[in-house]
Amino acid sequence: MSNSLKEQLAEEIKAAMRAKQSVRLGALRFLQAAIKQKEVDERIELTDEQVLAIIEKQVKQRRESIAAFEQAGRTDSAEQEKAELEILQEFLPQQASAEEISAAIEAAIATVNAQGVSGAPAMGKVMGLLKASLAGRADMSAVSAQVKARLTP
């Protein structure tokens, strides 16, 4: 991939403008604004990894919003959030399969247990290892639930 994520985002915004896709354009502009905000706040040029972290944060916010809207019975708002979520997920790396996630969890637990840490204190260490290996490729809240289930006897 020769283009950076920011360049790819700018191209997608132009394409959405040309195609008059208002929902897509809105979601992409919102993402671009979040990236610019971070750059202005920290006075730095963001790397692809930092942009990916922002995208992950936006995806997490959308998932939480969808759950809240569905719980409140606001299906129209939930549908719009789902559409935005699909657009944002296009910029994430290919998602890890359930088998990959399971294998990564087992490996991380084995590594932490080899260090002599087990039980509840191991949760943070395991999640730290998994965050590095699965960043952007898995829903970390779901991974956390799986880790917790495997660590609790």
N, CA, C and O atoms as a GROMACS GRO file, in nm:
protein
  612
    1MET      N    1   0.085  -0.118   0.000
    1MET     CA    2   0.000   0.000   0.000
    1MET      C    3   0.089   0.123   0.000
    1MET      O    4   0.151   0.156   0.101
    2SER      N    5   0.095   0.190  -0.112
    2SER     CA    6   0.184   0.305  -0.124
    2SER      C    7   0.123   0.430  -0.061
    2SER      O    8   0.196   0.514  -0.007
    3ASN      N    9  -0.007   0.444  -0.067
    3ASN     CA   10  -0.072   0.562  -0.008
    3ASN      C   11  -0.084   0.547   0.142
    3ASN      O   12  -0.108   0.438   0.194
    4SER      N   13  -0.067   0.659   0.211
    4SER     CA   14  -0.090   0.655   0.354
    4SER      C   15  -0.241   0.654   0.376
    4SER      O   16  -0.318   0.683   0.284
    5LEU      N   17  -0.282   0.622   0.496
    5LEU     CA   18  -0.425   0.618   0.527
    5LEU      C   19  -0.488   0.756   0.509
    5LEU      O   20  -0.603   0.766   0.464
    6LYS      N   21  -0.414   0.862   0.543
    6LYS     CA   22  -0.470   0.998   0.527
    6LYS      C   23  -0.492   1.031   0.380
    6LYS      O   24  -0.593   1.090   0.344
    7GLU      N   25  -0.396   0.992   0.294
    7GLU     CA   26  -0.411   1.016   0.150
    7GLU      C   27  -0.528   0.935   0.094
    7GLU      O   28  -0.606   0.984   0.012
    8GLN      N   29  -0.539   0.810   0.140
    8GLN     CA   30  -0.648   0.724   0.097
    8GLN      C   31  -0.782   0.784   0.140
    8GLN      O   32  -0.879   0.782   0.063
    9LEU      N   33  -0.789   0.837   0.261
    9LEU     CA   34  -0.911   0.901   0.312
    9LEU      C   35  -0.948   1.022   0.227
    9LEU      O   36  -1.065   1.041   0.194
   10ALA      N   37  -0.849   1.104   0.192
   10ALA     CA   38  -0.874   1.222   0.109
   10ALA      C   39  -0.930   1.181  -0.028
   10ALA      O   40  -1.021   1.245  -0.080
   11GLU      N   41  -0.874   1.076  -0.086
   11GLU     CA   42  -0.923   1.027  -0.215
   11GLU      C   43  -1.066   0.975  -0.205
   11GLU      O   44  -1.148   0.998  -0.294
   12GLU      N   45  -1.095   0.905  -0.096
   12GLU     CA   46  -1.231   0.852  -0.076
   12GLU      C   47  -1.332   0.965  -0.058
   12GLU      O   48  -1.446   0.954  -0.102
   13ILE      N   49  -1.289   1.073   0.009
   13ILE     CA   50  -1.378   1.189   0.026
   13ILE      C   51  -1.409   1.251  -0.110
   13ILE      O   52  -1.524   1.284  -0.138
   14LYS      N   53  -1.306   1.266  -0.193
   14LYS     CA   54  -1.327   1.322  -0.327
   14LYS      C   55  -1.422   1.234  -0.408
   14LYS      O   56  -1.511   1.284  -0.476
   15ALA      N   57  -1.402   1.104  -0.400
   15ALA     CA   58  -1.487   1.010  -0.474
   15ALA      C   59  -1.632   1.018  -0.425
   15ALA      O   60  -1.725   1.014  -0.505
   16ALA      N   61  -1.650   1.030  -0.292
   16ALA     CA   62  -1.785   1.039  -0.236
   16ALA      C   63  -1.852   1.169  -0.279
   16ALA      O   64  -1.973   1.172  -0.304
   17MET      N   65  -1.774   1.277  -0.287
   17MET     CA   66  -1.830   1.405  -0.334
   17MET      C   67  -1.877   1.393  -0.478
   17MET      O   68  -1.988   1.435  -0.513
   18ARG      N   69  -1.792   1.333  -0.562
   18ARG     CA   70  -1.826   1.319  -0.704
   18ARG      C   71  -1.951   1.232  -0.722
   18ARG      O   72  -2.034   1.258  -0.809
   19ALA      N   73  -1.962   1.128  -0.640
   19ALA     CA   74  -2.074   1.035  -0.652
   19ALA      C   75  -2.197   1.083  -0.574
   19ALA      O   76  -2.302   1.018  -0.577
   20LYS      N   77  -2.183   1.197  -0.506
   20LYS     CA   78  -2.293   1.255  -0.427
   20LYS      C   79  -2.348   1.156  -0.324
   20LYS      O   80  -2.469   1.142  -0.307
   21GLN      N   81  -2.257   1.088  -0.256
   21GLN     CA   82  -2.294   0.993  -0.150
   21GLN      C   83  -2.286   1.066  -0.016
   21GLN      O   84  -2.181   1.068   0.048
   22SER      N   85  -2.397   1.124   0.026
   22SER     CA   86  -2.395   1.212   0.143
   22SER      C   87  -2.362   1.139   0.274
   22SER      O   88  -2.289   1.193   0.357
   23VAL      N   89  -2.416   1.018   0.293
   23VAL     CA   90  -2.388   0.945   0.418
   23VAL      C   91  -2.241   0.909   0.426
   23VAL      O   92  -2.177   0.928   0.530
   24ARG      N   93  -2.187   0.857   0.316
   24ARG     CA   94  -2.045   0.821   0.311
   24ARG      C   95  -1.957   0.944   0.331
   24ARG      O   96  -1.860   0.941   0.406
   25LEU      N   97  -1.992   1.052   0.264
   25LEU     CA   98  -1.916   1.175   0.274
   25LEU      C   99  -1.915   1.227   0.418
   25LEU      O  100  -1.811   1.270   0.468
   26GLY      N  101  -2.029   1.224   0.482
   26GLY     CA  102  -2.039   1.270   0.621
   26GLY      C  103  -1.950   1.190   0.715
   26GLY      O  104  -1.880   1.246   0.799
   27ALA      N  105  -1.954   1.058   0.701
   27ALA     CA  106  -1.873   0.971   0.787
   27ALA      C  107  -1.724   0.994   0.763
   27ALA      O  108  -1.645   1.000   0.857
   28LEU      N  109  -1.686   1.006   0.636
   28LEU     CA  110  -1.544   1.026   0.603
   28LEU      C  111  -1.495   1.163   0.651
   28LEU      O  112  -1.383   1.175   0.701
   29ARG      N  113  -1.578   1.264   0.637
   29ARG     CA  114  -1.540   1.397   0.684
   29ARG      C  115  -1.526   1.399   0.836
   29ARG      O  116  -1.437   1.464   0.891
   30PHE      N  117  -1.615   1.328   0.903
   30PHE     CA  118  -1.608   1.320   1.049
   30PHE      C  119  -1.476   1.255   1.092
   30PHE      O  120  -1.412   1.300   1.188
   31LEU      N  121  -1.437   1.150   1.022
   31LEU     CA  122  -1.310   1.083   1.050
   31LEU      C  123  -1.193   1.176   1.023
   31LEU      O  124  -1.099   1.184   1.102
   32GLN      N  125  -1.199   1.246   0.911
   32GLN     CA  126  -1.091   1.339   0.876
   32GLN      C  127  -1.080   1.451   0.981
   32GLN      O  128  -0.970   1.493   1.016
   33ALA      N  129  -1.193   1.497   1.031
   33ALA     CA  130  -1.193   1.601   1.134
   33ALA      C  131  -1.129   1.550   1.262
   33ALA      O  132  -1.055   1.623   1.327
   34ALA      N  133  -1.156   1.425   1.299
   34ALA     CA  134  -1.097   1.366   1.420
   34ALA      C  135  -0.945   1.356   1.404
   34ALA      O  136  -0.871   1.380   1.499
   35ILE      N  137  -0.899   1.321   1.285
   35ILE     CA  138  -0.755   1.311   1.258
   35ILE      C  139  -0.691   1.449   1.267
   35ILE      O  140  -0.587   1.467   1.331
   36LYS      N  141  -0.752   1.547   1.201
   36LYS     CA  142  -0.700   1.685   1.204
   36LYS      C  143  -0.696   1.739   1.347
   36LYS      O  144  -0.600   1.804   1.387
   37GLN      N  145  -0.801   1.710   1.424
   37GLN     CA  146  -0.808   1.757   1.563
   37GLN      C  147  -0.689   1.705   1.644
   37GLN      O  148  -0.626   1.778   1.720
   38LYS      N  149  -0.660   1.577   1.626
   38LYS     CA  150  -0.547   1.515   1.697
   38LYS      C  151  -0.415   1.580   1.654
   38LYS      O  152  -0.328   1.607   1.737
   39GLU      N  153  -0.400   1.604   1.523
   39GLU     CA  154  -0.277   1.666   1.473
   39GLU      C  155  -0.261   1.808   1.528
   39GLU      O  156  -0.151   1.847   1.567
   40VAL      N  157  -0.368   1.884   1.530
   40VAL     CA  158  -0.362   2.021   1.579
   40VAL      C  159  -0.334   2.023   1.730
   40VAL      O  160  -0.252   2.102   1.778
   41ASP      N  161  -0.403   1.936   1.803
   41ASP     CA  162  -0.385   1.931   1.948
   41ASP      C  163  -0.241   1.898   1.986
   41ASP      O  164  -0.185   1.958   2.078
   42GLU      N  165  -0.184   1.803   1.917
   42GLU     CA  166  -0.049   1.755   1.952
   42GLU      C  167   0.060   1.817   1.867
   42GLU      O  168   0.179   1.791   1.890
   43ARG      N  169   0.022   1.898   1.768
   43ARG     CA  170   0.117   1.964   1.678
   43ARG      C  171   0.216   1.866   1.614
   43ARG      O  172   0.336   1.889   1.612
   44ILE      N  173   0.160   1.757   1.563
   44ILE     CA  174   0.242   1.656   1.496
   44ILE      C  175   0.170   1.608   1.370
   44ILE      O  176   0.051   1.631   1.352
   45GLU      N  177   0.247   1.542   1.285
   45GLU     CA  178   0.191   1.474   1.168
   45GLU      C  179   0.170   1.329   1.208
   45GLU      O  180   0.265   1.262   1.248
   46LEU      N  181   0.046   1.280   1.199
   46LEU     CA  182   0.016   1.144   1.245
   46LEU      C  183   0.067   1.038   1.148
   46LEU      O  184   0.062   1.055   1.026
   47THR      N  185   0.116   0.928   1.205
   47THR     CA  186   0.158   0.813   1.126
   47THR      C  187   0.035   0.727   1.096
   47THR      O  188  -0.072   0.750   1.151
   48ASP      N  189   0.052   0.630   1.009
   48ASP     CA  190  -0.059   0.539   0.978
   48ASP      C  191  -0.108   0.465   1.103
   48ASP      O  192  -0.227   0.441   1.118
   49GLU      N  193  -0.014   0.428   1.192
   49GLU     CA  194  -0.053   0.357   1.314
   49GLU      C  195  -0.140   0.446   1.402
   49GLU      O  196  -0.238   0.399   1.460
   50GLN      N  197  -0.105   0.574   1.412
   50GLN     CA  198  -0.185   0.666   1.493
   50GLN      C  199  -0.321   0.692   1.429
   50GLN      O  200  -0.421   0.704   1.499
   51VAL      N  201  -0.324   0.701   1.296
   51VAL     CA  202  -0.451   0.719   1.225
   51VAL      C  203  -0.538   0.595   1.246
   51VAL      O  204  -0.658   0.607   1.266
   52LEU      N  205  -0.476   0.478   1.241
   52LEU     CA  206  -0.549   0.353   1.264
   52LEU      C  207  -0.610   0.350   1.404
   52LEU      O  208  -0.722   0.303   1.422
   53ALA      N  209  -0.537   0.400   1.502
   53ALA     CA  210  -0.589   0.406   1.639
   53ALA      C  211  -0.712   0.496   1.646
   53ALA      O  212  -0.808   0.465   1.718
   54ILE      N  213  -0.711   0.606   1.573
   54ILE     CA  214  -0.826   0.696   1.569
   54ILE      C  215  -0.945   0.627   1.503
   54ILE      O  216  -1.059   0.638   1.549
   55ILE      N  217  -0.919   0.556   1.396
   55ILE     CA  218  -1.026   0.483   1.327
   55ILE      C  219  -1.086   0.378   1.421
   55ILE      O  220  -1.208   0.364   1.428
   56GLU      N  221  -1.000   0.306   1.494
   56GLU     CA  222  -1.048   0.205   1.589
   56GLU      C  223  -1.137   0.270   1.694
   56GLU      O  224  -1.241   0.216   1.732
   57LYS      N  225  -1.096   0.387   1.742
   57LYS     CA  226  -1.174   0.459   1.842
   57LYS      C  227  -1.311   0.498   1.786
   57LYS      O  228  -1.412   0.487   1.855
   58GLN      N  229  -1.313   0.544   1.662
   58GLN     CA  230  -1.439   0.582   1.597
   58GLN      C  231  -1.530   0.460   1.580
   58GLN      O  232  -1.651   0.468   1.601
   59VAL      N  233  -1.470   0.347   1.542
   59VAL     CA  234  -1.547   0.223   1.525
   59VAL      C  235  -1.607   0.181   1.659
   59VAL      O  236  -1.724   0.142   1.666
   60LYS      N  237  -1.529   0.190   1.765
   60LYS     CA  238  -1.578   0.154   1.898
   60LYS      C  239  -1.694   0.246   1.938
   60LYS      O  240  -1.793   0.199   1.993
   61GLN      N  241  -1.680   0.375   1.911
   61GLN     CA  242  -1.788   0.470   1.943
   61GLN      C  243  -1.915   0.434   1.867
   61GLN      O  244  -2.025   0.440   1.923
   62ARG      N  245  -1.901   0.396   1.740
   62ARG     CA  246  -2.018   0.359   1.660
   62ARG      C  247  -2.086   0.236   1.718
   62ARG      O  248  -2.209   0.231   1.727
   63ARG      N  249  -2.006   0.136   1.756
   63ARG     CA  250  -2.065   0.014   1.814
   63ARG      C  251  -2.142   0.045   1.941
   63ARG      O  252  -2.252  -0.006   1.963
   64GLU      N  253  -2.084   0.130   2.026
   64GLU     CA  254  -2.152   0.168   2.151
   64GLU      C  255  -2.279   0.246   2.121
   64GLU      O  256  -2.381   0.226   2.187
   65SER      N  257  -2.274   0.335   2.022
   65SER     CA  258  -2.392   0.414   1.985
   65SER      C  259  -2.502   0.324   1.931
   65SER      O  260  -2.620   0.344   1.963
   66ILE      N  261  -2.465   0.227   1.849
   66ILE     CA  262  -2.564   0.135   1.793
   66ILE      C  263  -2.636   0.062   1.906
   66ILE      O  264  -2.758   0.051   1.906
   67ALA      N  265  -2.558   0.011   2.002
   67ALA     CA  266  -2.619  -0.060   2.115
   67ALA      C  267  -2.713   0.032   2.193
   67ALA      O  268  -2.823  -0.009   2.231
   68ALA      N  269  -2.670   0.155   2.218
   68ALA     CA  270  -2.753   0.250   2.293
   68ALA      C  271  -2.880   0.286   2.217
   68ALA      O  272  -2.988   0.291   2.276
   69PHE      N  273  -2.868   0.310   2.087
   69PHE     CA  274  -2.986   0.345   2.007
   69PHE      C  275  -3.085   0.229   1.999
   69PHE      O  276  -3.206   0.249   2.008
   70GLU      N  277  -3.033   0.107   1.983
   70GLU     CA  278  -3.122  -0.009   1.975
   70GLU      C  279  -3.192  -0.032   2.107
   70GLU      O  280  -3.309  -0.070   2.110
   71GLN      N  281  -3.121  -0.010   2.216
   71GLN     CA  282  -3.180  -0.026   2.349
   71GLN      C  283  -3.290   0.077   2.372
   71GLN      O  284  -3.389   0.049   2.440
   72ALA      N  285  -3.272   0.196   2.315
   72ALA     CA  286  -3.371   0.303   2.331
   72ALA      C  287  -3.482   0.295   2.226
   72ALA      O  288  -3.576   0.374   2.229
   73GLY      N  289  -3.471   0.198   2.134
   73GLY     CA  290  -3.575   0.181   2.033
   73GLY      C  291  -3.565   0.279   1.917
   73GLY      O  292  -3.662   0.298   1.844
   74ARG      N  293  -3.448   0.341   1.899
   74ARG     CA  294  -3.429   0.438   1.790
   74ARG      C  295  -3.360   0.368   1.673
   74ARG      O  296  -3.240   0.384   1.651
   75THR      N  297  -3.439   0.292   1.598
   75THR     CA  298  -3.381   0.212   1.490
   75THR      C  299  -3.327   0.297   1.376
   75THR      O  300  -3.230   0.258   1.311
   76ASP      N  301  -3.387   0.414   1.351
   76ASP     CA  302  -3.338   0.500   1.243
   76ASP      C  303  -3.198   0.549   1.272
   76ASP      O  304  -3.112   0.549   1.184
   77SER      N  305  -3.174   0.592   1.394
   77SER     CA  306  -3.040   0.638   1.433
   77SER      C  307  -2.941   0.521   1.434
   77SER      O  308  -2.826   0.537   1.394
   78ALA      N  309  -2.986   0.405   1.478
   78ALA     CA  310  -2.900   0.287   1.481
   78ALA      C  311  -2.859   0.248   1.339
   78ALA      O  312  -2.744   0.210   1.316
   79GLU      N  313  -2.952   0.258   1.244
   79GLU     CA  314  -2.921   0.224   1.105
   79GLU      C  315  -2.816   0.318   1.047
   79GLU      O  316  -2.726   0.275   0.975
   80GLN      N  317  -2.827   0.447   1.078
   80GLN     CA  318  -2.728   0.543   1.029
   80GLN      C  319  -2.590   0.513   1.088
   80GLN      O  320  -2.490   0.520   1.018
   81GLU      N  321  -2.586   0.480   1.217
   81GLU     CA  322  -2.459   0.446   1.281
   81GLU      C  323  -2.400   0.319   1.218
   81GLU      O  324  -2.279   0.310   1.200
   82LYS      N  325  -2.486   0.222   1.186
   82LYS     CA  326  -2.438   0.099   1.122
   82LYS      C  327  -2.377   0.128   0.986
   82LYS      O  328  -2.274   0.071   0.949
   83ALA      N  329  -2.440   0.218   0.911
   83ALA     CA  330  -2.388   0.256   0.780
   83ALA      C  331  -2.251   0.322   0.795
   83ALA      O  332  -2.158   0.293   0.719
   84GLU      N  333  -2.238   0.411   0.893
   84GLU     CA  334  -2.109   0.478   0.918
   84GLU      C  335  -2.004   0.376   0.963
   84GLU      O  336  -1.888   0.385   0.924
   85LEU      N  337  -2.046   0.281   1.045
   85LEU     CA  338  -1.954   0.177   1.094
   85LEU      C  339  -1.896   0.098   0.976
   85LEU      O  340  -1.776   0.072   0.972
   86GLU      N  341  -1.981   0.061   0.881
   86GLU     CA  342  -1.934  -0.014   0.763
   86GLU      C  343  -1.832   0.068   0.684
   86GLU      O  344  -1.733   0.013   0.634
   87ILE      N  345  -1.857   0.197   0.672
   87ILE     CA  346  -1.766   0.285   0.598
   87ILE      C  347  -1.631   0.291   0.669
   87ILE      O  348  -1.526   0.280   0.605
   88LEU      N  349  -1.633   0.309   0.800
   88LEU     CA  350  -1.508   0.318   0.877
   88LEU      C  351  -1.429   0.188   0.871
   88LEU      O  352  -1.306   0.190   0.866
   89GLN      N  353  -1.500   0.074   0.872
   89GLN     CA  354  -1.431  -0.054   0.873
   89GLN      C  355  -1.355  -0.081   0.745
   89GLN      O  356  -1.266  -0.166   0.742
   90GLU      N  357  -1.387  -0.008   0.638
   90GLU     CA  358  -1.312  -0.023   0.513
   90GLU      C  359  -1.166   0.018   0.530
   90GLU      O  360  -1.079  -0.030   0.457
   91PHE      N  361  -1.138   0.104   0.627
   91PHE     CA  362  -1.002   0.155   0.646
   91PHE      C  363  -0.922   0.071   0.746
   91PHE      O  364  -0.802   0.092   0.763
   92LEU      N  365  -0.988  -0.025   0.811
   92LEU     CA  366  -0.917  -0.112   0.905
   92LEU      C  367  -0.855  -0.229   0.829
   92LEU      O  368  -0.905  -0.266   0.722
   93PRO      N  369  -0.748  -0.287   0.882
   93PRO     CA  370  -0.691  -0.405   0.818
   93PRO      C  371  -0.793  -0.520   0.822
   93PRO      O  372  -0.890  -0.514   0.898
   94GLN      N  373  -0.770  -0.622   0.741
   94GLN     CA  374  -0.863  -0.736   0.739
   94GLN      C  375  -0.874  -0.794   0.880
   94GLN      O  376  -0.774  -0.814   0.949
   95GLN      N  377  -0.998  -0.820   0.920
   95GLN     CA  378  -1.024  -0.870   1.055
   95GLN      C  379  -0.967  -1.011   1.074
   95GLN      O  380  -0.966  -1.092   0.981
   96ALA      N  381  -0.920  -1.037   1.194
   96ALA     CA  382  -0.866  -1.168   1.226
   96ALA      C  383  -0.981  -1.268   1.238
   96ALA      O  384  -1.091  -1.233   1.280
   97SER      N  385  -0.955  -1.391   1.200
   97SER     CA  386  -1.058  -1.495   1.211
   97SER      C  387  -1.072  -1.538   1.357
   97SER      O  388  -0.986  -1.509   1.439
   98ALA      N  389  -1.181  -1.606   1.386
   98ALA     CA  390  -1.204  -1.654   1.523
   98ALA      C  391  -1.091  -1.747   1.568
   98ALA      O  392  -1.051  -1.746   1.684
   99GLU      N  393  -1.041  -1.828   1.473
   99GLU     CA  394  -0.932  -1.921   1.506
   99GLU      C  395  -0.804  -1.845   1.540
   99GLU      O  396  -0.732  -1.880   1.634
  100GLU      N  397  -0.775  -1.739   1.462
  100GLU     CA  398  -0.656  -1.658   1.488
  100GLU      C  399  -0.665  -1.592   1.626
  100GLU      O  400  -0.568  -1.591   1.702
  101ILE      N  401  -0.783  -1.538   1.656
  101ILE     CA  402  -0.803  -1.472   1.785
  101ILE      C  403  -0.786  -1.572   1.898
  101ILE      O  404  -0.718  -1.544   1.997
  102SER      N  405  -0.847  -1.688   1.884
  102SER     CA  406  -0.838  -1.792   1.986
  102SER      C  407  -0.693  -1.836   2.006
  102SER      O  408  -0.649  -1.854   2.120
  103ALA      N  409  -0.620  -1.855   1.897
  103ALA     CA  410  -0.479  -1.895   1.906
  103ALA      C  411  -0.396  -1.786   1.973
  103ALA      O  412  -0.308  -1.816   2.053
  104ALA      N  413  -0.423  -1.661   1.939
  104ALA     CA  414  -0.350  -1.549   2.000
  104ALA      C  415  -0.376  -1.541   2.150
  104ALA      O  416  -0.285  -1.515   2.228
  105ILE      N  417  -0.501  -1.564   2.190
  105ILE     CA  418  -0.536  -1.563   2.332
  105ILE      C  419  -0.462  -1.674   2.406
  105ILE      O  420  -0.404  -1.651   2.512
  106GLU      N  421  -0.465  -1.795   2.349
  106GLU     CA  422  -0.396  -1.909   2.412
  106GLU      C  423  -0.247  -1.882   2.426
  106GLU      O  424  -0.188  -1.910   2.530
  107ALA      N  425  -0.186  -1.828   2.322
  107ALA     CA  426  -0.042  -1.799   2.324
  107ALA      C  427  -0.010  -1.694   2.430
  107ALA      O  428   0.088  -1.706   2.503
  108ALA      N  429  -0.094  -1.588   2.437
  108ALA     CA  430  -0.070  -1.482   2.534
  108ALA      C  431  -0.086  -1.533   2.677
  108ALA      O  432  -0.007  -1.498   2.765
  109ILE      N  433  -0.187  -1.616   2.701
  109ILE     CA  434  -0.208  -1.674   2.835
  109ILE      C  435  -0.090  -1.763   2.872
  109ILE      O  436  -0.043  -1.760   2.986
  110ALA      N  437  -0.043  -1.843   2.777
  110ALA     CA  438   0.072  -1.931   2.802
  110ALA      C  439   0.196  -1.849   2.836
  110ALA      O  440   0.272  -1.884   2.927
  111THR      N  441   0.218  -1.740   2.763
  111THR     CA  442   0.334  -1.653   2.788
  111THR      C  443   0.327  -1.593   2.928
  111THR      O  444   0.426  -1.592   3.001
  112VAL      N  445   0.211  -1.543   2.964
  112VAL     CA  446   0.194  -1.480   3.095
  112VAL      C  447   0.207  -1.584   3.207
  112VAL      O  448   0.269  -1.557   3.310
  113ASN      N  449   0.148  -1.702   3.187
  113ASN     CA  450   0.160  -1.808   3.288
  113ASN      C  451   0.305  -1.853   3.305
  113ASN      O  452   0.347  -1.887   3.415
  114ALA      N  453   0.382  -1.852   3.194
  114ALA     CA  454   0.524  -1.888   3.201
  114ALA      C  455   0.602  -1.787   3.284
  114ALA      O  456   0.706  -1.820   3.342
  115GLN      N  457   0.552  -1.663   3.290
  115GLN     CA  458   0.616  -1.560   3.373
  115GLN      C  459   0.575  -1.573   3.520
  115GLN      O  460   0.622  -1.497   3.604
  116GLY      N  461   0.488  -1.668   3.549
  116GLY     CA  462   0.447  -1.692   3.686
  116GLY      C  463   0.328  -1.608   3.730
  116GLY      O  464   0.298  -1.603   3.849
  117VAL      N  465   0.261  -1.542   3.638
  117VAL     CA  466   0.144  -1.462   3.672
  117VAL      C  467   0.019  -1.538   3.630
  117VAL      O  468   0.011  -1.588   3.518
  118SER      N  469  -0.077  -1.548   3.721
  118SER     CA  470  -0.201  -1.618   3.685
  118SER      C  471  -0.318  -1.550   3.754
  118SER      O  472  -0.300  -1.463   3.839
  119GLY      N  473  -0.438  -1.591   3.717
  119GLY     CA  474  -0.558  -1.534   3.778
  119GLY      C  475  -0.587  -1.393   3.728
  119GLY      O  476  -0.553  -1.357   3.615
  120ALA      N  477  -0.650  -1.315   3.813
  120ALA     CA  478  -0.693  -1.180   3.776
  120ALA      C  479  -0.578  -1.088   3.735
  120ALA      O  480  -0.593  -1.013   3.638
  121PRO      N  481  -0.463  -1.090   3.805
  121PRO     CA  482  -0.354  -1.000   3.764
  121PRO      C  483  -0.302  -1.027   3.622
  121PRO      O  484  -0.243  -0.940   3.560
  122ALA      N  485  -0.325  -1.147   3.573
  122ALA     CA  486  -0.278  -1.183   3.439
  122ALA      C  487  -0.359  -1.114   3.331
  122ALA      O  488  -0.311  -1.098   3.218
  123MET      N  489  -0.482  -1.072   3.363
  123MET     CA  490  -0.571  -1.011   3.263
  123MET      C  491  -0.504  -0.893   3.192
  123MET      O  492  -0.504  -0.886   3.070
  124GLY      N  493  -0.449  -0.801   3.269
  124GLY     CA  494  -0.385  -0.682   3.212
  124GLY      C  495  -0.266  -0.717   3.124
  124GLY      O  496  -0.248  -0.660   3.016
  125LYS      N  497  -0.185  -0.812   3.171
  125LYS     CA  498  -0.068  -0.853   3.093
  125LYS      C  499  -0.109  -0.921   2.962
  125LYS      O  500  -0.050  -0.895   2.857
  126VAL      N  501  -0.209  -1.008   2.970
  126VAL     CA  502  -0.256  -1.079   2.851
  126VAL      C  503  -0.313  -0.978   2.751
  126VAL      O  504  -0.283  -0.985   2.632
  127MET      N  505  -0.395  -0.885   2.799
  127MET     CA  506  -0.455  -0.786   2.709
  127MET      C  507  -0.348  -0.697   2.647
  127MET      O  508  -0.361  -0.656   2.532
  128GLY      N  509  -0.244  -0.667   2.721
  128GLY     CA  510  -0.133  -0.587   2.667
  128GLY      C  511  -0.067  -0.658   2.549
  128GLY      O  512  -0.037  -0.596   2.447
  129LEU      N  513  -0.044  -0.788   2.565
  129LEU     CA  514   0.016  -0.866   2.456
  129LEU      C  515  -0.079  -0.875   2.336
  129LEU      O  516  -0.036  -0.862   2.222
  130LEU      N  517  -0.207  -0.896   2.364
  130LEU     CA  518  -0.304  -0.911   2.255
  130LEU      C  519  -0.327  -0.781   2.181
  130LEU      O  520  -0.346  -0.781   2.059
  131LYS      N  521  -0.326  -0.669   2.253
  131LYS     CA  522  -0.348  -0.538   2.190
  131LYS      C  523  -0.241  -0.515   2.082
  131LYS      O  524  -0.270  -0.462   1.975
  132ALA      N  525  -0.118  -0.555   2.112
  132ALA     CA  526  -0.009  -0.538   2.016
  132ALA      C  527  -0.029  -0.627   1.893
  132ALA      O  528  -0.005  -0.583   1.780
  133SER      N  529  -0.072  -0.750   1.914
  133SER     CA  530  -0.081  -0.842   1.800
  133SER      C  531  -0.212  -0.832   1.723
  133SER      O  532  -0.216  -0.863   1.604
  134LEU      N  533  -0.320  -0.788   1.789
  134LEU     CA  534  -0.450  -0.785   1.721
  134LEU      C  535  -0.502  -0.643   1.694
  134LEU      O  536  -0.617  -0.626   1.655
  135ALA      N  537  -0.419  -0.543   1.714
  135ALA     CA  538  -0.463  -0.404   1.697
  135ALA      C  539  -0.528  -0.382   1.561
  135ALA      O  540  -0.466  -0.407   1.458
  136GLY      N  541  -0.651  -0.334   1.562
  136GLY     CA  542  -0.721  -0.303   1.439
  136GLY      C  543  -0.780  -0.424   1.368
  136GLY      O  544  -0.853  -0.409   1.270
  137ARG      N  545  -0.748  -0.543   1.416
  137ARG     CA  546  -0.793  -0.663   1.347
  137ARG      C  547  -0.901  -0.738   1.423
  137ARG      O  548  -0.953  -0.838   1.375
  138ALA      N  549  -0.934  -0.688   1.544
  138ALA     CA  550  -1.037  -0.756   1.624
  138ALA      C  551  -1.103  -0.655   1.717
  138ALA      O  552  -1.043  -0.554   1.754
  139ASP      N  553  -1.227  -0.686   1.755
  139ASP     CA  554  -1.299  -0.604   1.853
  139ASP      C  555  -1.241  -0.638   1.989
  139ASP      O  556  -1.265  -0.746   2.043
  140MET      N  557  -1.163  -0.545   2.045
  140MET     CA  558  -1.091  -0.575   2.168
  140MET      C  559  -1.184  -0.598   2.288
  140MET      O  560  -1.145  -0.667   2.382
  141SER      N  561  -1.304  -0.544   2.286
  141SER     CA  562  -1.397  -0.570   2.397
  141SER      C  563  -1.443  -0.716   2.394
  141SER      O  564  -1.459  -0.778   2.499
  142ALA      N  565  -1.464  -0.770   2.275
  142ALA     CA  566  -1.501  -0.911   2.262
  142ALA      C  567  -1.382  -1.000   2.301
  142ALA      O  568  -1.399  -1.103   2.366
  143VAL      N  569  -1.262  -0.960   2.261
  143VAL     CA  570  -1.141  -1.035   2.297
  143VAL      C  571  -1.125  -1.034   2.449
  143VAL      O  572  -1.092  -1.137   2.509
  144SER      N  573  -1.147  -0.920   2.511
  144SER     CA  574  -1.137  -0.907   2.656
  144SER      C  575  -1.233  -1.003   2.726
  144SER      O  576  -1.196  -1.067   2.824
  145ALA      N  577  -1.355  -1.013   2.676
  145ALA     CA  578  -1.454  -1.104   2.735
  145ALA      C  579  -1.407  -1.249   2.724
  145ALA      O  580  -1.426  -1.328   2.816
  146GLN      N  581  -1.346  -1.284   2.609
  146GLN     CA  582  -1.297  -1.421   2.591
  146GLN      C  583  -1.181  -1.451   2.686
  146GLN      O  584  -1.174  -1.559   2.744
  147VAL      N  585  -1.092  -1.353   2.702
  147VAL     CA  586  -0.977  -1.370   2.792
  147VAL      C  587  -1.027  -1.388   2.934
  147VAL      O  588  -0.981  -1.478   3.006
  148LYS      N  589  -1.120  -1.306   2.975
  148LYS     CA  590  -1.174  -1.313   3.110
  148LYS      C  591  -1.238  -1.450   3.136
  148LYS      O  592  -1.221  -1.509   3.242
  149ALA      N  593  -1.312  -1.499   3.036
  149ALA     CA  594  -1.376  -1.630   3.050
  149ALA      C  595  -1.272  -1.742   3.064
  149ALA      O  596  -1.293  -1.838   3.138
  150ARG      N  597  -1.160  -1.729   2.995
  150ARG     CA  598  -1.058  -1.835   3.002
  150ARG      C  599  -0.973  -1.824   3.128
  150ARG      O  600  -0.919  -1.924   3.176
  151LEU      N  601  -0.960  -1.704   3.183
  151LEU     CA  602  -0.877  -1.686   3.302
  151LEU      C  603  -0.952  -1.721   3.432
  151LEU      O  604  -0.891  -1.761   3.530
  152THR      N  605  -1.083  -1.706   3.430
  152THR     CA  606  -1.159  -1.735   3.551
  152THR      C  607  -1.187  -1.884   3.556
  152THR      O  608  -1.237  -1.941   3.459
  153PRO      N  609  -1.156  -1.947   3.668
  153PRO     CA  610  -1.173  -2.091   3.679
  153PRO      C  611  -1.319  -2.133   3.688
  153PRO      O  612  -1.349  -2.252   3.698
   0.00000   0.00000   0.00000
